[in-house]
Amino acid sequence: MITCRKLLSIIIGVLLYGSDAMFMSAIVPIFPLAAERRGISSFWIGLVFSSMYVSVFIGSFIWPMVLKPRHYVQAYVFSGFLVGISFFCFGCIIFVESSNLFIASCVATRVLGGISMSLMYACAIPVITNINPENSGITITAMQTAAYIGVSLGPGVASALFSIGGYYLPFTTLGILVITLSFLAWIFFCTANVNLENKKETGKINRYDFFTFITRPWVMGIALPAFCDGLFTGIIVSTLTIYIKDVFLLDETNNYIVYLTYGLSFTIISPIVGIIIDKGYASAIMVFAIVLLPSSFFAMVYIKSLYLFIVAFAGKSIAGGMISSVSMLYFIKSAEKCNFEDPSHNKLLSTSLFSSIRVVSRALGASVLGGIVLEYVSIKTVWTIGASFIALSSILAMVVMKYLNFYTRLYYTI
């Protein structure tokens, strides 16, 4: 039975995890237009977005090789403080007058934020799910819900604060909020003695466990849907704000409705998704999400009505949330089957792999399609290319999952 202290610890941990999503969503409706007014090209805008994803990717390979289970809680709290600091610093960059120095400062703060987020991603699942391991599916879904709430609230809060105090106010305010949540997490996790279930150290962690894990064939098959979702997200974050401004005439002060709907869509259905996953129907959820993801992207390309566009964008939210929730559980189950020396290290390996897949695909989407390709073609053409690639990849994912299901049935029944 879960105690009040454990419940409060889970709530604080989930809130801190969700606040991380604000850092990615708050920048989307504000930064591209601010950079465009300074005469900065789409290539550099895409570089700013992708720099964070690349740093998360690098960090996702480092943390599994250097962290030990006894450090997970402290590392999770420390990562929250660093994310808050990078939040705050990003808001102060607007006072830099030189465009070159402005871009360099943006990249530097995003790299700091990315390294911090990779540490948070790596430690969040092991720390929070081990507070109440009997309901891991619901806990992970709650974390995904918090992330989507952060995505939905970030643009709205950022737009409101932008209208009051300009560029710097949204980021400095949200930075202070994340630092406050990190302090509360320190109180509940560290001083309340929240520990992982594997309290006994088993010795030195095998530094090759991560590379052993990622070479498993079923892991690569499961990774493909997560890659598609990340690519979709990367393209959107660097182009959506400019697109809805040109097509639907929504600027920084009123485009939050698009992002708010995006975040709330999966938030509303996430409890049902969590229950279905815990009932053993994760495969059905994944198949539905794989079909929905490219369909929603193609709809966004050709829809002219704002309301229908928002509905299609909500479809992406639902598909991405489902893929994230199911993939994470698949990775954890797959890591458990590898019989590594330290069982508590499985979840760190799983979350690090998921983070690396997600961010490298986002980096490709933001820098290549949303940056370099956008220099030569329109946003609608970029979206068509991205949607076509995701559709083909989704078909391949369906084939791979069907093929691997014969050999690894346990990995697809949670």
Secondary structure, DSSP 8 states (H G I E B T S, - for coil): ---HHHHHHHHHHHHHHHHHHHHHHHHTTTHHHHHHHTT--HHHHHHHHHHHHHHHHHHHHHHHHH--GGGHHHHHHHHHHHHHHHHHHHHHGGG---HHHHHHHHHHHHHHHHHHHHHHHHHHHHHHHTTSGGGHHHHHHHHHHHHHHHHHHHHHHHHHHHHHH-SHHHHHHHHHHHHHHHHHHIIIIIITT---S--S--SS--TTHHHHHHTSHHHHHHHHHHHHHHHHHHHHHHHHHHHHHHHH---TTTTHHHHHHHHHHHHHHHHHHHHHHHTT-HHHHHHHHHHHHHHHHHHHHH---HHHHHHHHHHHHHHHHHHHHHHHHHHHHHHHHTT-S-TTHHHHHHHHHHHHHHHHHHHHIIIIIIIIGGGTS-HHHHHHHHHHHHHHHHHHHHHHHHHHHHH-GGGG--
